[in-house]
Amino acid sequence: MPQSSLCDGAQRPKKLLDQLRDRIRLKSYSYRTEESYVSWVKRFILFHNKRHPRAMGREPPGREIEAFLTHLVLERRIAPSTQNQALHAIIFLYRKMLDQPIAERINALRAQGRRRLLAGLWGDRLRVRNANFVFRRRFDPATARRDKVQLP
């Protein structure tokens, strides 16, 4: 029978991500939010070479958060809503779980939303505009679906 390295029934403290799960469940967040927050905190820790969040800077850990969020924008090319989700997961970690203040203003590079193409019909031409180009082609009414496109 192998002996346990812990003596007299002493239990190990829970790991950080397990504590995070417990705190999220205590706050009655949804299961999908729990999965998302745990995933973002795990990525945050791995990005900083597995350093514990308490050990990241003795002053408010704004620089580490800024570096991670900027990395997400530049390297991973994430959407603004995804960056906000990552930011809120890290804020939850520091404020609600570790009771550690974070910087008032985080000056990370913010993700830009994708520009959508605007399409409109003018006469017999279809014109698609973007901020950078204008594309024109002949509009063929025979190939257009009548339920989708209204001709003048």
N, C-alpha and C positions, 0 to 999 in steps of 0.2 A: 504494500500500500504506500503510494508516494506521500511524502509529507508536504504540507503546505508551507510556503515561506512566511506566511503570516501566523503569528503566535496567538493562542488563546481566543480564537474566533474574531479577531479584529478584521474589520472590513476595509477594503481599499476605497478611497474616495472616488466618486464617479468622475468619468472623463468629461472634458469641457463640452463636447457636443451632446452628451447624454444630459448634462445639466441644462444645456440650452433647450433641448427637447422638453424636459420637465417644466421649465419656466414658460415655454410657449403654451404647453397644455394647461398650465395653471391659469394663464391669461385667457384661455378658451379661444385661441386662434384656430383657424381651420387646419385640417391635415395638410392640404396643399401649401398653405403658408408655412407650416412647420417644415415640410420637405424643402421648400425654396430657401428659407432662412438658413437652415442647417447646411445646405449646399453652398450658399454664398459665403458663410462663415468659414467653411472648410477650404474653399478656394482662396479666401483672404489669408488664412493661416499658411497654406501651401505656397502662396505667392511670396510670403515673407520668410521662406525657408524654415517652416514649421516652428517659428517662434511663438510663444504663448502671447496672447493679446495683452496680458498684464505687463509683460516684459517689453512691449513695444513703446519705448519712450516714457520717461518719467513725467514729463509735462503732458498736457492733453495730446492724445495720439492723432493729431490732424495730418501730419506728414505721411504717415503710413497709409491712412485712408486715401489721401490725395494721390499717392503713388499708385495704389491699387485701382482706383477709379479711372485715372488717366491711362493706365495700362489697358483697361477694358476698352476704352474708346479707341486708342491708337492701334493696339495689336489685335484685339478681338472684334473691333468694329461693331459694337453693340448698339442697340436702339436706345433712345432716351428713357423709355419706360423700364427697360432692363437695367440701366444704370441706376435709376431711382430705386428699383427693387433691391439691388445690391447695397446701395447706401443705407436704406432703411433696415436691412438685415444687420449691418454692422452697427448702426446706431442702437438697435435693440440689444445687441450683444453688450455694448459698453454701458448704456444707460440703465437698462432693466435687469441685466444679469450680473455684470461685474461692478455695478454702482460706481463707475469711473467716469468723470466728466470728459467730454470730447471738445475739440475746438469749436468756438461759436460759428466760425465761417470756414468752410472747407473749399479751398480754391482749386478744385480739380478741373481739368478740361471737361466740358460738358458735351455730351453726344448731341449731334444735330439730327433733326428729323429728316427723313427721306423726302425729296421733292416729288410730288405727284404730277403726272402729266395731265394737262387739262385738254379735253377734246371737245370740239364743237363743230357744228355744221353751218357753213355759210354758202348758200346757193348750191352749186353742184360740186363743191370741193370740200374735202375733209381736211381740217387744219388742226394739227396737234402742236401745242405750244409748250415749251419748257423755258426755264430762265436762260438757257444757253442756245437753243436752236428752234427753228421753225421748220416743220416738215409738211409738205403738201403733196397730195396725190389726187387723182381723179376719183370721184365717188361714183360707184356703179350701183344704181338702185336695184338692179336685178339680183345682185348677190346679197343685198342687205336684208336682214330679217325684219319683217314688218312689225313684229311685236316688240322689238328692241329699239328700232330707229324710227323716229317720226320725221318724215320729209315735209318741207314747207309747201 
